[in-house]
């Protein structure tokens, strides 16, 4: 786990980080045959870094039914931060529509843990097996350890990506302003005003307007 923590923080992109998290789940958590991260945004489900098609199928099923353990955790509709379905063949105490439908996908057991930091909740890290009773107390402990490291790495990678995007956007806008200043003899303030007005008038993001100027050397 210590080696994994350093490995996660060394990944270059958010996608690389997420892929390493789910791959590590199948390596380090006893009984885990497939893993993925479920994120809910505006009521829609995103399947992130799935290691198997059954992960995507399960996520889509929960979205369609508006019901399911990962769906509930990712939406923070319950106080729980983790769950375990020991055997999909048992009569479901919860999620009465999801459990029998998931059984038809070939799932035998399942476990999920909320990815969160002190500042934000990031989604649900989900562990799947086609075998009933695959997840033990040891599996759950390993899952929580992995989720703790994963949440920090995920949050850090996303913050870094957002910062890099902001820097890149600022650079692109500055380059576009320079082009307009040189071609139209505008001041810095006037050049920025041209970009902003075009953005507002055409309902196009400022960074996309600036990118167009950099690519074409003009706005029209």
C-alpha positions in Angstrom: 0.0 0.0 0.0 2.9 2.4 0.7 4.4 1.7 -2.7 1.0 2.1 -4.3 0.5 5.5 -2.5 3.7 6.8 -4.1 2.9 5.2 -7.4 -0.5 6.9 -7.5 0.9 10.4 -6.8 3.5 9.8 -9.6 0.9 9.3 -12.3 1.0 12.1 -15.0 -2.7 12.5 -15.7 -6.1 12.1 -13.9 -7.0 9.2 -16.2 -3.7 7.5 -15.5 -4.4 7.9 -11.7 -7.9 6.5 -12.0 -6.8 3.6 -14.1 -4.0 2.8 -11.6 -6.6 2.8 -8.7 -9.0 0.3 -10.3 -6.2 -1.9 -11.5 -4.7 -1.9 -8.0 -8.1 -3.0 -6.7 -8.0 -6.2 -8.7 -4.4 -6.8 -7.5 -4.6 -5.9 -3.8 -8.2 -6.6 -2.7 -8.9 -10.3 -2.0 -11.7 -11.6 -4.2 -11.9 -8.6 -6.5 -12.2 -9.6 -10.2 -13.3 -6.3 -11.6 -13.3 -2.7 -10.3 -14.4 0.8 -11.4 -15.3 4.2 -10.1 -18.8 5.5 -10.3 -19.4 9.3 -10.4 -22.9 10.9 -10.5 -23.2 14.3 -12.0 -26.5 16.0 -12.4 -28.2 12.7 -12.0 -26.2 11.0 -14.7 -23.7 8.2 -14.1 -20.2 8.2 -15.3 -18.2 4.9 -15.3 -14.6 5.8 -14.8 -11.6 3.5 -15.4 -13.6 0.2 -15.5 -11.5 -2.9 -15.7 -14.3 -5.0 -17.1 -17.5 -4.5 -19.1 -19.6 -5.8 -16.2 -18.6 -2.7 -14.2 -20.1 -0.5 -17.0 -23.2 -2.7 -17.2 -23.8 -2.5 -13.5 -23.3 1.3 -13.4 -25.8 1.7 -16.3 -28.2 -0.5 -14.6 -28.1 1.6 -11.5 -28.6 4.7 -13.5 -31.6 3.3 -15.3 -33.2 2.0 -12.1 -32.2 5.1 -10.1 -31.3 2.6 -7.5 -28.2 0.7 -6.3 -25.4 0.7 -3.7 -22.8 2.6 -5.7 -25.4 5.0 -7.0 -26.6 5.9 -3.5 -23.1 6.3 -2.1 -21.9 8.4 -5.0 -24.9 10.7 -4.6 -24.4 10.9 -0.8 -28.1 10.1 -0.2 -27.2 8.0 2.8 -24.9 8.4 5.7 -23.0 5.3 4.7 -19.5 5.4 3.2 -19.3 1.7 2.4 -21.4 -1.4 1.7 -21.0 -5.1 1.0 -23.4 -7.4 -0.9 -22.2 -10.8 0.2 -24.4 -12.9 -2.1 -26.6 -11.7 -5.0 -28.6 -15.0 -4.7 -29.9 -13.9 -1.3 -33.3 -12.2 -1.0 -32.4 -8.5 -1.1 -33.0 -6.4 2.0 -32.2 -3.3 0.0 -32.2 -2.3 -3.7 -35.0 -4.8 -4.7 -34.8 -3.9 -8.4 -31.1 -3.7 -8.7 -30.0 -6.9 -7.0 -31.9 -9.5 -9.2 -31.0 -7.5 -12.3 -27.3 -7.5 -11.3 -27.5 -11.2 -10.7 -28.5 -11.6 -14.3 -25.2 -9.8 -15.2 -23.4 -12.7 -13.6 -22.4 -10.9 -10.4 -22.0 -13.0 -7.2 -20.9 -10.4 -4.7 -19.9 -6.7 -4.5 -18.4 -4.1 -2.3 -18.1 -0.4 -2.6 -16.4 2.5 -0.7 -16.9 6.3 -1.0 -13.8 8.1 -2.3 -13.6 11.3 -0.2 -11.3 13.8 1.4 -12.0 16.3 4.2 -13.0 18.8 1.4 -15.0 16.8 -1.1 -16.7 13.6 -2.1 -15.4 12.2 -5.4 -17.4 9.1 -6.2 -17.6 5.4 -5.3 -14.8 2.9 -5.7 -16.5 -0.4 -6.5 -15.3 -4.0 -6.3 -17.0 -6.9 -8.1 -16.8 -10.7 -8.2 -18.7 -13.3 -10.0 -18.4 -15.6 -7.0 -20.8 -15.3 -4.0 -19.0 -14.6 -0.7 -15.8 -13.4 -2.4 -15.3 -10.4 -0.1 -14.2 -11.0 3.5 -13.4 -8.7 6.4 -9.8 -8.6 5.2 -11.1 -7.6 1.7 -13.0 -4.7 3.3 -10.0 -3.6 5.3 -7.8 -3.6 2.1 -10.6 -1.8 0.2 -10.7 1.0 2.8 -6.9 1.4 2.8 -6.9 1.6 -1.0 -9.8 4.0 -1.1 -8.1 6.3 1.4 -4.9 6.5 -0.7 -7.0 6.7 -3.9 -9.1 9.6 -2.8 -6.0 11.7 -1.9 -4.3 10.9 -5.2 -7.5 11.5 -7.2 -8.1 14.9 -5.6 -4.5 15.9 -6.1 -4.4 14.8 -9.7 -7.6 16.7 -10.5 -6.4 19.8 -8.7 -3.1 19.7 -10.7 -5.0 19.2 -14.0 -7.3 22.2 -13.2 -4.3 24.3 -12.4 -2.5 23.3 -15.5 -5.6 24.0 -17.6 -5.8 27.5 -16.0 -2.2 28.2 -16.9 -2.6 26.9 -20.4 -5.8 29.0 -20.9 -4.0 32.1 -19.6 -1.1 31.6 -21.9 -3.5 31.1 -24.9 -5.4 34.2 -24.1 -2.2 36.2 -23.8 -1.0 34.9 -27.1 -4.3 35.8 -28.8 -4.2 39.3 -27.3 -0.7 39.7 -28.7 -1.9 38.7 -32.2 -4.7 41.2 -32.0 -2.5 44.0 -30.6 0.0 43.5 -33.5 -2.5 43.1 -36.3 -4.9 45.9 -35.3 -2.7 48.2 -33.2 -4.7 47.7 -30.1 -3.7 48.2 -26.5 -3.7 45.2 -24.1 -7.0 46.3 -22.6 -8.6 46.8 -26.0 -7.4 43.4 -27.3 -8.9 41.7 -24.2 -12.1 43.6 -24.7 -12.4 42.3 -28.3 -12.0 38.7 -27.1 -14.5 39.1 -24.3 -17.1 40.8 -26.5 -16.8 38.1 -29.1 -17.1 35.4 -26.4 -20.3 37.0 -25.0 -21.9 37.8 -28.4 -21.3 34.3 -29.8 -21.8 32.4 -26.6 -18.3 30.8 -26.9 -15.9 30.3 -24.1 -13.1 32.8 -23.9 -10.4 30.2 -24.1 -12.0 28.8 -27.3 -12.1 32.3 -28.8 -8.5 32.8 -27.9 -7.5 29.4 -29.4 -9.3 30.4 -32.6 -7.3 33.6 -32.9 -4.1 31.7 -32.3 -4.9 29.1 -34.9 -6.3 31.5 -37.6 -4.6 34.7 -36.7 -8.0 36.4 -36.7 -11.5 36.1 -35.2 -13.7 36.1 -38.4 
